[in-house]
Each structure stands twice: as C-alpha cells, then as structure tokens.
Amino acid sequence: MVNLTIDNKKIQVAEGTTVLEAARAAGIHIPSLCYLKDIQAIGACRVCVVEVKGAKTLVASCSLPASEGLEVFTNTKRVRMARRTVVDLLLSEHDGDCQTCNRNVDCELQSIARQLGVKEVRFQGEKAGKGQDESSPALVRDTAKCIMCRRCVAVCSDVQGISAVFPQGRGYHTVIGPAFSKNLSDVVCVQCGQCAAVCPVGAISERDEIDEVWNALDDPEKVVVVQTAPAIRAALGECFGMKPGTLVTGKMVAALRKLGFKAVFDTNFAADLTIMEEGTELLTRLKKALVDKASVALPMFTSCSPGWIKYIEHFYPDMLDNLSTCKSPQQMFGAVAKTYYAKKIGKAAKDIFVVSIMPCTAKKFEAQRPEMNDSGVRDVDVVLTTRELGRMIMQAGIDFEELPDEQMDAPLGISTGAADIFANTGGVMEAALRTAWEIVTGKPLPFDNLHVAPVAGLEGVKEAAVKITGAKPEWAFLENVTLKVAVAHGLGNARKVIEAVRSGEASYHFIEIMTCPGGCIGGGGQPRMTNNDIRKARIAAIYKEDEGRPIRKSHENPAIQAIYKEFLGAPLGEISHHLLHTKYTKRSKV
C-alpha cells in the first residue's frame, strides 16, 4: 500500500494504482476521454491532467502511478485552464453536427465541455475532412467526428485481437481507420461493435435502422413481430436512467406493444430450441466418436455469437467443422416465425416481418448473410440494438418507467430460465449441460441451484469437468466419461483457447465462445459505457430472472415440446435440419 494526498485528502491505495483510479476511488472526479479502465491508459487526450507538487508540468493522471507521499491537486486554476484549452482544441477540429448526431446528450466530449464551462469554440480554423464509411451492414464511421482517443484501436487490438482499425498518418492528418484507408467491409472486421461501444463521440456507431421498422409498422400488409434477446431485459432500463442490472422485462413488452408490434415474442424461445438441437448434436458427435470410433470434429464449439462465427471464418477456417451447425437463436426464431407461426395464423412467409432487438451489432451482419433465408425469404428483416430500441421508445413519447408489466405472447414468447442465461458468459454452456445431463442420466445436473459455478464470472477463460455417472442404458457408452468443457469471452481469449486445443495443451469436448467481454450483456449494442461493474450488475439480474422462473430447463418448455410434436418432428430431424442448421464460409485473413 502507498499513501498519497489528493486535494488535501489523505488516501491509501494498493501499489500500482494510478492517480486517476485513486482519485475516483476516493470520490474525487477527474474527467478523461482516452482512458479505458483495465484496457488503455496512454495519457493521449490530456483531459485528465493534474498538478503534482514539485513537478514542473501538469501530468496525465491516468498514467501516473500513485507513490508514497505524492501530493496531487485536481482543481487548481492551472489545471482547469489546461483542461479547458485541451477541450477547446478538440472542439475546433471536431465536426460534430451535434443537433443531429445520435450521440447528442450521450456524448462524452459534449459532457466534459459542459462540465468545464465551455460556452463557445475559441479556436476557429480548418476541420478534418469528412470521411463517411457506410459499407458495413452493422457499423457506420464518420472520421470528421473522431477525436483520436484511440479507444477503438485499443479494444479492437488488445481485447478482440483483430486490429481492424489503427492510426494512420501524422499530426493533423492522422486518421483512425482500416489499413490503406479502406472501408470496414474490405478488411477483417467481425462487426462486433465493441469499437462503437467505447467511442466517446459519434465517430463510429451502429447502423441506425429505426426508420425501416417504423415503415414496416405503418404498412397494413405486413404482420410485424418482434423478438427480444435475453440481455436486453437487464440493460434497456439504462437508456432511461435506471440503474444497471434493473430487470425491465414486463415494461419492455409493454413498450413494444405500444410501438405497434402485432406480437411480442422472445428470442429465449429460440434459445431453448437451440439447446435441444445443439445438445443433441453434441451427444451425437460423442456417440460417433466413442461407439462408432468414427472421425468426428471435437471439441464442438457453440455457434450462437455471430462475431465469433465471422472470426473463426477469417482466422481459423480449417476448424469450421468444429462449429455446431446450429443457427443462432435469432436466426432460428426468424425461420420458425415465417414457417411455423405463419402457418398458425394463416399467413405466408413474405407477409411476416421479423424485427430483432439485440445487444449486438454483429446480429445486423448475421441477418443479411445470404444463407439465412431457409423460410423462403430473408428470415430476419431488421435488427435493432438496445440503444436503437431506447431511441425508438423516446421517439414514440412513451414514459418507460411508468409502464405496467406485461407478458409476452404465445407460443414464441414462452421460454425457460435456461434461455435467460444465454445473455451471460458461460450461460449457453450451463443451459446445454442442464438438458444434456438430464437426457443422459434422467436426473438434474448435480450443481447447486443448477448453476455451473466454474464457468460463471468474468475470468477470460473458464473450465469445468463433470464425470458422468448413472447413465441410462441407451447412453451407457458415456458412463464414467469425464465431460470437459471450456468457456471464453472476448475474442482475444477465444484465440487462447483455440491455440491451446490446436497445440494439444488442452483437451475439451465442448467449448462456448462469446465475442464480447461478459457475453451478450456486454454486447456492442448495449447502453454505454459498459465496464466490469456494469457487466456484473447485468449478469446478476439475468441469474435472478432465471432463478425466478417456474421452468429452468429447455427440454421442459411446453412450447418447445409442442413445436417438435406439431412441426419439427425431432431434434436434428429433416425439417429442423433444413430450418435450424446452416453452413459457414471460409474467409481470407486479409
């Protein structure tokens, strides 16, 4: 521990803590723009400068280690004027279009300018040239708004391990973007949106498709239905000033009805469907390997996360056979809505318009993949992020906090607690084990309250091993087999797991990969800013939702049982194979 003084307040912190972290822990606010906790502290923006006794110049607090006896002042005239000058200079180059920018009121540069009392732009001169990149189905770039904070660079390279964007040029002519000034669609970008999630301004954001949804809702010829991903219910409230981790499932349903959707359904229904298909696929692969002694691609990887799918297509195309052939729950839902549900209400697939509310920008890319049309038309028509839904509700003048709680519609709104936890890292694995274990043994998964604790939490790579005992006669070949599983979240951690498997250092049967840190609750389309404290709050809310459910295992969902009896037949059957499974594409690393 080291002892220092900040604004005459004595503080003790662990060695290695920066002055910025120490101040914030003590309740002393220091503004910053380029800083990202646990990811980046490069002192580039200089907004977080402080005065240190004995130092000749002001120092960036985000990169200054706390040391014994250090005396720091965060609010002197010199500090205030320096910060204000820095922000003035940033504003002089920032072509913000604040009145129409989707980050208006949610812009960190705007907020800091307000805090510092900036009332006019003092320095007038040339602004950076506009560079609009709308080539990607998920993300839009506007280089004129970029403030060179490099947050997007850090998260893309250090967290995701992709490096799709980085600084090019020098000085005033520096541009943050893909190599050789290419568009995002021309480089290896997995569309995860973590860059948009950390951008402090509007330089990179999700492609806004709200108008497409309004147009569909206004079309009397369309039956417009909506599905909501499990992560939305633990984050949407943040768009309206509610605490992170506030469950708003019922209010969300009520808001969607007020917007005009003909039916409000749940992606959780399709998550339960995914467990039936993916769990059966895993057991089938194990049987082929252990009984038939056939060559089978193991370990099997989950396929729910579209950013992860695009990642493995680019970087490890030789391992595509290891991916589950299951579509993601979003795409399963679209195919079922335009076949099974359409038939129930006497409509053709072309008459059903499916809108997805997702925590993920990569879902926009996934929905327009050419293979996602097994219903005979595009399975999912439009994907909105959590942030877009928040804006849409505001556009409609709905007082979200005053809404009553309402229930989702049947049959595609009926789901289980197992589906809820798809939102969290480790959740897909736990949900699959709940069902697969019970199929094999006829007994509940032998973990406290059904939670597989070793695969929960925010550790980057997690492992668990479960020895199967008491297998039913038809599953006798699994008796005494120790099922080894792993979970990784964030693509940098995915790379570690894959390399360990390829080198023989690690051996697993089943691996869950989520693109975004924390899983879907930390998706690129969730309310900003998402740090680990917010991730933990959302994760806790999702587990609470699961534990409050009367049914917590996918195979016990009566609506799932009904769709197999009435329509699909059996998991991995002919109809489910056609509608719910897919193939993947080998892509270049360049």
C-alpha positions, 0 to 999 in steps of 0.5 A, a space after each residue: 500500500 502507498 499513501 498519497 494526498 489528493 486535494 488535501 485528502 489523505 488516501 491509501 491505495 494498493 501499489 500500482 494504482 494510478 492517480 486517476 483510479 485513486 482519485 475516483 476511488 476516493 470520490 474525487 472526479 477527474 474527467 478523461 476521454 482516452 482512458 479505458 479502465 483495465 484496457 488503455 491508459 496512454 495519457 493521449 487526450 490530456 483531459 485528465 491532467 493534474 498538478 503534482 507538487 514539485 513537478 514542473 508540468 501538469 501530468 496525465 493522471 491516468 498514467 501516473 502511478 500513485 507513490 508514497 507521499 505524492 501530493 496531487 491537486 485536481 482543481 487548481 486554476 492551472 489545471 482547469 485552464 489546461 483542461 479547458 484549452 485541451 477541450 477547446 482544441 478538440 472542439 475546433 477540429 471536431 465536426 460534430 453536427 451535434 443537433 443531429 448526431 445520435 450521440 447528442 446528450 450521450 456524448 462524452 466530449 459534449 459532457 466534459 465541455 459542459 462540465 468545464 464551462 465551455 460556452 463557445 469554440 475559441 479556436 476557429 480554423 480548418 476541420 478534418 475532412 469528412 470521411 463517411 464509411 457506410 459499407 458495413 451492414 452493422 457499423 457506420 464511421 464518420 472520421 470528421 467526428 473522431 477525436 483520436 482517443 484511440 479507444 477503438 484501436 485499443 479494444 479492437 487490438 488488445 481485447 478482440 485481437 483483430 486490429 481492424 482499425 489503427 492510426 494512420 498518418 501524422 499530426 493533423 492528418 492522422 486518421 483512425 481507420 482500416 489499413 490503406 484507408 479502406 472501408 470496414 467491409 474490405 478488411 477483417 472486421 467481425 462487426 462486433 461493435 465493441 469499437 462503437 461501444 467505447 467511442 466517446 463521440 459519434 465517430 463510429 456507431 451502429 447502423 441506425 435502422 429505426 426508420 425501416 421498422 417504423 415503415 414496416 409498422 405503418 404498412 397494413 400488409 405486413 404482420 410485424 413481430 418482434 423478438 427480444 434477446 435475453 440481455 436486453 431485459 437487464 440493460 434497456 432500463 439504462 437508456 432511461 436512467 435506471 440503474 444497471 442490472 434493473 430487470 425491465 422485462 414486463 415494461 419492455 413488452 409493454 413498450 413494444 406493444 405500444 410501438 405497434 408490434 402485432 406480437 411480442 415474442 422472445 428470442 429465449 424461445 429460440 434459445 431453448 430450441 437451440 439447446 435441444 438441437 445443439 445438445 443433441 448434436 453434441 451427444 451425437 458427435 460423442 456417440 460417433 466418436 466413442 461407439 462408432 470410433 468414427 472421425 468426428 470434429 471435437 471439441 464442438 464449439 457453440 455457434 450462437 455469437 455471430 462475431 465469433 462465427 465471422 472470426 473463426 471464418 477469417 482466422 481459423 477456417 480449417 476448424 469450421 467443422 468444429 462449429 455446431 451447425 446450429 443457427 443462432 437463436 435469432 436466426 432460428 426464431 426468424 425461420 420458425 416465425 415465417 414457417 411455423 407461426 405463419 402457418 398458425 395464423 394463416 399467413 405466408 412467409 413474405 407477409 411476416 416481418 421479423 424485427 430483432 432487438 439485440 445487444 449486438 451489432 454483429 446480429 445486423 451482419 448475421 441477418 443479411 448473410 445470404 444463407 439465412 433465408 431457409 423460410 423462403 425469404 430473408 428470415 430476419 428483416 431488421 435488427 435493432 440494438 438496445 440503444 436503437 430500441 431506447 431511441 425508438 421508445 423516446 421517439 414514440 413519447 412513451 414514459 418507460 418507467 411508468 409502464 405496467 408489466 406485461 407478458 409476452 405472447 404465445 407460443 414464441 414468447 414462452 421460454 425457460 430460465 435456461 434461455 435467460 442465461 444465454 445473455 451471460 458468459 458461460 450461460 449457453 454452456 450451463 443451459 446445454 449441460 442442464 438438458 444434456 445431463 438430464 437426457 443422459 442420466 434422467 436426473 438434474 445436473 448435480 450443481 447447486 441451484 443448477 448453476 455451473 459455478 466454474 464457468 460463471 464470472 468474468 475470468 477470460 477463460 473458464 473450465 469445468 469437468 463433470 464425470 458422468 455417472 448413472 447413465 441410462 442404458 441407451 447412453 451407457 457408452 458415456 458412463 464414467 466419461 469425464 465431460 470437459 468443457 471450456 468457456 471464453 469471452 472476448 475474442 482475444 481469449 477465444 484465440 487462447 483457447 483455440 491455440 491451446 486445443 490446436 497445440 494439444 495443451 488442452 483437451 475439451 469436448 465442448 467449448 462456448 465462445 462469446 465475442 464480447 467481454 461478459 457475453 451478450 450483456 456486454 454486447 456492442 449494442 448495449 447502453 454505454 459505457 459498459 465496464 466490469 461493474 456494469 457487466 456484473 450488475 447485468 449478469 446478476 439480474 439475468 441469474 435472478 430472472 432465471 432463478 425466478 422462473 417456474 421452468 429452468 430447463 429447455 427440454 421442459 418448455 411446453 412450447 418447445 415440446 409442442 413445436 417438435 410434436 406439431 412441426 419439427 418432428 425431432 431434434 436434428 430431424 429433416 425439417 429442423 435440419 433444413 430450418 435450424 442448421 446452416 453452413 459457414 464460409 471460409 474467409 481470407 485473413 486479409 
